[in-house]
Amino acid sequence: MNRIILLLFIVLISSCNEPIAQNTIVSVEEFKTLVLDKDVQLVDVRTQDEFNDGHIGHAMNIDYFEEDIFTQKFDQFDKGKPIYIYCKSGRRSQKAAKILQELGFNEIIDLKGGYDAWIDTN
């Protein structure tokens, strides 16, 4: 019995040391200061057609709706560095952020209001 309690205690302590993924939603103004003219991991999760109609700077397009390859495309990114994401209005990017957390990304920064909000402020 004492061994079981000891084992449970060790498991509990070791699980506390794992980093917790952080998903932060930021305003357009803050997003601009974080991504414009900077070398960051910036991903647009809209469709290719939406992306072709306009996108933020050097963003890479990874279509959220391409379920079969969506997660695979994130293998090329550094999970230890912040990843900046956006979509049209913020819904898809929040769903994408949850997937990125499951994939092991530590810091995910999401544009509040998405590309629509970005365009409205420019």
GROMACS elastic network, one bead per residue, 0.5 to 0.9 nm:
[ bonds ]
;  ai    aj funct       b0    kb
    1     4     6  0.52096   500
    1     5     6  0.64405   500
    1     6     6  0.86678   500
    2     5     6  0.51342   500
    2     6     6  0.60787   500
    2     7     6  0.85136   500
    3     7     6  0.59873   500
    3     8     6  0.85313   500
    4     7     6  0.50297   500
    4     8     6  0.61319   500
    4     9     6  0.85203   500
    5     8     6  0.51257   500
    5     9     6  0.61132   500
    5    10     6  0.86631   500
    6     9     6  0.50396   500
    6    10     6  0.62308   500
    6    11     6  0.86698   500
    7    10     6  0.51426   500
    7    11     6  0.62239   500
    7    12     6  0.86016   500
    8    11     6  0.51100   500
    8    12     6  0.61016   500
    8    13     6  0.86429   500
    9    12     6  0.50985   500
    9    13     6  0.62015   500
    9    14     6  0.86272   500
   10    13     6  0.51921   500
   10    14     6  0.60921   500
   10    15     6  0.85266   500
   11    14     6  0.52607   500
   11    15     6  0.61055   500
   11    16     6  0.87574   500
   12    15     6  0.53282   500
   12    16     6  0.65698   500
   13    16     6  0.53558   500
   13    17     6  0.71483   500
   14    17     6  0.55235   500
   14    18     6  0.74744   500
   15    18     6  0.57244   500
   16    19     6  0.80929   500
   17    20     6  0.89751   500
   19   106     6  0.73299   500
   20   101     6  0.89244   500
   20   106     6  0.68714   500
   20   107     6  0.89440   500
   21   101     6  0.59111   500
   21   102     6  0.87751   500
   21   104     6  0.74226   500
   21   105     6  0.64849   500
   21   107     6  0.58533   500
   21   108     6  0.77501   500
   22   101     6  0.79082   500
   22   105     6  0.84184   500
   22   106     6  0.59392   500
   22   108     6  0.61127   500
   22   109     6  0.82480   500
   23    94     6  0.87024   500
   23    97     6  0.67984   500
   23    98     6  0.81466   500
   23   101     6  0.79115   500
   23   106     6  0.82177   500
   23   107     6  0.60516   500
   23   109     6  0.59502   500
   23   110     6  0.73110   500
   24   107     6  0.77515   500
   24   108     6  0.61770   500
   24   110     6  0.60267   500
   24   111     6  0.86609   500
   25    94     6  0.87391   500
   25   108     6  0.84468   500
   25   109     6  0.58520   500
   25   111     6  0.58435   500
   25   112     6  0.56076   500
   26    29     6  0.80995   500
   26    30     6  0.60738   500
   26    31     6  0.61529   500
   26   109     6  0.69265   500
   26   110     6  0.61912   500
   26   111     6  0.54355   500
   26   112     6  0.54622   500
   27    30     6  0.52870   500
   27    31     6  0.60501   500
   27    32     6  0.85511   500
   27   110     6  0.87386   500
   27   111     6  0.62207   500
   27   112     6  0.52881   500
   27   113     6  0.79412   500
   27   117     6  0.87812   500
   28    31     6  0.50004   500
   28    32     6  0.60688   500
   28    33     6  0.87446   500
   28   111     6  0.63987   500
   28   112     6  0.66767   500
   28   113     6  0.80339   500
   28   114     6  0.83421   500
   28   117     6  0.68730   500
   28   118     6  0.58780   500
   28   121     6  0.75670   500
   29    32     6  0.52091   500
   29    33     6  0.65496   500
   29    34     6  0.88490   500
   29   118     6  0.87268   500
   29   121     6  0.85555   500
   30    33     6  0.52116   500
   30    34     6  0.63190   500
   30    35     6  0.88341   500
   30   111     6  0.87939   500
   31    34     6  0.50726   500
   31    35     6  0.61428   500
   31    36     6  0.81003   500
   31    84     6  0.83877   500
   31   109     6  0.82028   500
   31   110     6  0.81459   500
   31   111     6  0.63407   500
   31   112     6  0.86759   500
   32    35     6  0.54362   500
   32    36     6  0.54111   500
   32   118     6  0.88865   500
   33    36     6  0.61367   500
   33    37     6  0.87011   500
   33    38     6  0.88410   500
   34    37     6  0.86825   500
   34    38     6  0.73130   500
   34    40     6  0.83224   500
   34    84     6  0.87543   500
   35    38     6  0.53785   500
   35    39     6  0.74721   500
   35    40     6  0.63504   500
   35    41     6  0.85675   500
   35    42     6  0.74300   500
   35    56     6  0.89170   500
   35    57     6  0.83869   500
   35    84     6  0.78007   500
   36    39     6  0.84808   500
   36    40     6  0.88956   500
   36    56     6  0.83713   500
   36    57     6  0.69766   500
   36    58     6  0.87605   500
   37    40     6  0.89707   500
   37    57     6  0.81342   500
   37    58     6  0.89606   500
   39    42     6  0.87220   500
   39    58     6  0.88556   500
   40    58     6  0.89660   500
   40    81     6  0.84904   500
   40    82     6  0.76176   500
   40    83     6  0.72011   500
   40    84     6  0.75240   500
   41    59     6  0.77647   500
   41    60     6  0.82804   500
   41    77     6  0.73089   500
   41    78     6  0.82897   500
   41    81     6  0.79117   500
   41    82     6  0.69425   500
   41    84     6  0.59805   500
   41    85     6  0.84134   500
   42    56     6  0.85448   500
   42    57     6  0.87358   500
   42    58     6  0.71539   500
   42    60     6  0.62682   500
   42    61     6  0.88224   500
   42    83     6  0.61551   500
   42    85     6  0.59101   500
   42    86     6  0.83571   500
   43    58     6  0.87501   500
   43    59     6  0.51465   500
   43    61     6  0.58445   500
   43    62     6  0.66834   500
   43    83     6  0.75304   500
   43    84     6  0.61190   500
   43    86     6  0.66553   500
   43    87     6  0.87479   500
   44    47     6  0.85147   500
   44    51     6  0.73056   500
   44    55     6  0.74701   500
   44    56     6  0.80577   500
   44    59     6  0.60333   500
   44    60     6  0.59656   500
   44    62     6  0.61793   500
   44    63     6  0.75388   500
   44    64     6  0.88946   500
   44    84     6  0.85686   500
   44    85     6  0.58152   500
   44    86     6  0.52043   500
   44    87     6  0.57793   500
   44    88     6  0.88062   500
   44    93     6  0.83226   500
   44   115     6  0.88699   500
   45    48     6  0.89003   500
   45    51     6  0.85459   500
   45    60     6  0.84759   500
   45    61     6  0.59874   500
   45    62     6  0.50036   500
   45    64     6  0.51633   500
   45    65     6  0.83874   500
   45    85     6  0.70399   500
   45    86     6  0.62126   500
   45    87     6  0.52658   500
   45    88     6  0.84303   500
   45    92     6  0.71809   500
   45    93     6  0.65063   500
   45    96     6  0.76267   500
   46    49     6  0.81206   500
   46    50     6  0.60071   500
   46    51     6  0.62828   500
   46    61     6  0.70677   500
   46    62     6  0.70766   500
   46    63     6  0.51918   500
   46    64     6  0.63690   500
   46    65     6  0.80589   500
   46    86     6  0.78863   500
   46    87     6  0.51624   500
   46    88     6  0.65822   500
   46    92     6  0.78129   500
   46    93     6  0.85425   500
   47    50     6  0.52160   500
   47    51     6  0.61735   500
   47    52     6  0.86096   500
   47    61     6  0.77323   500
   47    62     6  0.76697   500
   47    64     6  0.72834   500
   47    65     6  0.73369   500
   47    66     6  0.86768   500
   47    87     6  0.88724   500
   48    52     6  0.60480   500
   48    53     6  0.86689   500
   48    61     6  0.69553   500
   48    62     6  0.81015   500
   48    63     6  0.67264   500
   49    52     6  0.50476   500
   49    53     6  0.63546   500
   50    53     6  0.51996   500
   50    54     6  0.68939   500
   50    55     6  0.81462   500
   50    88     6  0.81734   500
   51    54     6  0.53971   500
   51    55     6  0.55463   500
   51    61     6  0.67697   500
   52    55     6  0.72459   500
   54   115     6  0.88815   500
   55    58     6  0.81798   500
   55    59     6  0.69178   500
   55    61     6  0.89013   500
   55   115     6  0.74826   500
   56    59     6  0.58108   500
   56   115     6  0.80038   500
   56   118     6  0.84901   500
   59    85     6  0.87765   500
   62    65     6  0.88317   500
   62    66     6  0.80524   500
   62    69     6  0.89929   500
   62    70     6  0.65576   500
   62    73     6  0.71274   500
   62    74     6  0.84936   500
   63    66     6  0.55408   500
   63    67     6  0.83116   500
   63    69     6  0.89488   500
   63    70     6  0.66623   500
   64    67     6  0.66175   500
   64    70     6  0.60883   500
   64    71     6  0.89095   500
   64    87     6  0.89547   500
   64    92     6  0.70213   500
   64    93     6  0.81767   500
   64    95     6  0.87132   500
   64    96     6  0.68912   500
   65    68     6  0.86192   500
   65    70     6  0.75234   500
   66    69     6  0.58532   500
   66    70     6  0.54680   500
   67    70     6  0.51895   500
   67    71     6  0.75360   500
   68    71     6  0.77074   500
   68    72     6  0.81652   500
   69    72     6  0.51631   500
   69    73     6  0.63515   500
   70    73     6  0.56264   500
   70    74     6  0.73155   500
   71    74     6  0.55530   500
   71    75     6  0.74258   500
   71    99     6  0.77690   500
   71   100     6  0.80050   500
   71   103     6  0.78380   500
   72    75     6  0.55927   500
   72    76     6  0.83695   500
   73    76     6  0.65139   500
   73    77     6  0.83197   500
   74    77     6  0.55095   500
   74    78     6  0.86101   500
   74    79     6  0.88726   500
   74   100     6  0.82183   500
   74   103     6  0.84939   500
   75    78     6  0.79567   500
   75    79     6  0.86816   500
   77    80     6  0.88624   500
   77    81     6  0.84011   500
   77    83     6  0.83129   500
   78    81     6  0.56397   500
   78    82     6  0.82036   500
   78    83     6  0.83760   500
   78   105     6  0.79965   500
   79    82     6  0.74108   500
   79    83     6  0.78971   500
   79   100     6  0.89194   500
   79   103     6  0.83471   500
   79   104     6  0.63565   500
   79   106     6  0.63076   500
   79   107     6  0.80532   500
   80    83     6  0.89717   500
   80   104     6  0.85791   500
   80   105     6  0.65062   500
   80   106     6  0.60107   500
   80   107     6  0.76322   500
   81   105     6  0.78372   500
   81   106     6  0.73096   500
   81   107     6  0.69024   500
   81   108     6  0.89301   500
   82   105     6  0.77713   500
   82   106     6  0.70443   500
   82   108     6  0.57798   500
   82   109     6  0.70599   500
   83   105     6  0.77702   500
   83   106     6  0.86175   500
   83   107     6  0.63876   500
   83   108     6  0.50402   500
   83   109     6  0.61580   500
   83   110     6  0.85385   500
   84   107     6  0.86134   500
   84   108     6  0.59836   500
   84   110     6  0.59154   500
   84   111     6  0.77413   500
   85    93     6  0.63005   500
   85    94     6  0.88444   500
   85    96     6  0.82910   500
   85    97     6  0.78179   500
   85   108     6  0.73214   500
   85   109     6  0.62268   500
   85   111     6  0.65368   500
   85   114     6  0.87495   500
   86    89     6  0.80155   500
   86    90     6  0.65273   500
   86    92     6  0.79555   500
   86    93     6  0.52935   500
   86    94     6  0.84550   500
   86   109     6  0.85966   500
   86   110     6  0.57361   500
   86   111     6  0.52720   500
   86   112     6  0.80159   500
   86   113     6  0.84584   500
   86   114     6  0.52666   500
   86   115     6  0.66955   500
   87    90     6  0.56311   500
   87    91     6  0.73527   500
   87    92     6  0.60240   500
   87    93     6  0.53871   500
   87    94     6  0.88442   500
   87   110     6  0.88549   500
   87   111     6  0.79634   500
   87   113     6  0.83270   500
   87   114     6  0.50262   500
   87   115     6  0.59424   500
   87   116     6  0.84724   500
   88    91     6  0.78490   500
   88    92     6  0.77576   500
   88    93     6  0.83759   500
   88   113     6  0.74283   500
   88   116     6  0.56879   500
   88   117     6  0.83719   500
   89    92     6  0.76770   500
   89    93     6  0.82614   500
   89   111     6  0.87485   500
   89   112     6  0.76603   500
   89   115     6  0.63051   500
   89   116     6  0.58673   500
   89   117     6  0.72876   500
   90    93     6  0.53367   500
   90    94     6  0.62296   500
   90    95     6  0.88714   500
   90   110     6  0.77327   500
   90   111     6  0.68631   500
   90   112     6  0.59937   500
   90   115     6  0.81023   500
   90   116     6  0.89046   500
   91    94     6  0.53264   500
   91    95     6  0.65603   500
   91    96     6  0.86970   500
   91   113     6  0.83898   500
   91   114     6  0.82398   500
   92    95     6  0.50967   500
   92    96     6  0.60218   500
   92    97     6  0.84924   500
   93    97     6  0.59170   500
   93    98     6  0.86546   500
   93   110     6  0.67119   500
   93   111     6  0.81182   500
   93   114     6  0.79253   500
   94    98     6  0.65159   500
   94    99     6  0.88657   500
   94   110     6  0.72537   500
   95    98     6  0.53251   500
   95    99     6  0.66292   500
   95   100     6  0.88497   500
   96    99     6  0.50709   500
   96   100     6  0.61795   500
   96   101     6  0.86442   500
   97   101     6  0.61635   500
   97   102     6  0.86699   500
   97   105     6  0.89649   500
   97   108     6  0.65067   500
   97   109     6  0.83288   500
   97   110     6  0.76311   500
   98   101     6  0.50747   500
   98   102     6  0.64032   500
   98   103     6  0.87203   500
   99   102     6  0.50516   500
   99   103     6  0.62479   500
   99   104     6  0.88348   500
  100   104     6  0.64120   500
  100   105     6  0.56087   500
  100   106     6  0.85956   500
  100   108     6  0.76733   500
  101   104     6  0.51978   500
  101   105     6  0.52042   500
  101   106     6  0.68895   500
  101   107     6  0.82259   500
  101   108     6  0.78255   500
  102   105     6  0.74797   500
  105   108     6  0.69645   500
  110   114     6  0.80204   500
  111   114     6  0.52363   500
  111   115     6  0.78066   500
  111   117     6  0.84864   500
  111   118     6  0.83613   500
  112   115     6  0.87361   500
  112   117     6  0.73703   500
  112   118     6  0.88567   500
  113   116     6  0.63658   500
  113   118     6  0.76333   500
  114   117     6  0.55393   500
  114   118     6  0.65030   500
  114   119     6  0.89576   500
  115   119     6  0.61350   500
  115   120     6  0.85051   500
  116   119     6  0.52672   500
  116   120     6  0.62017   500
  116   121     6  0.88583   500
  117   121     6  0.63693   500
  117   122     6  0.88774   500
  118   121     6  0.55190   500
  118   122     6  0.66275   500
  119   122     6  0.52911   500
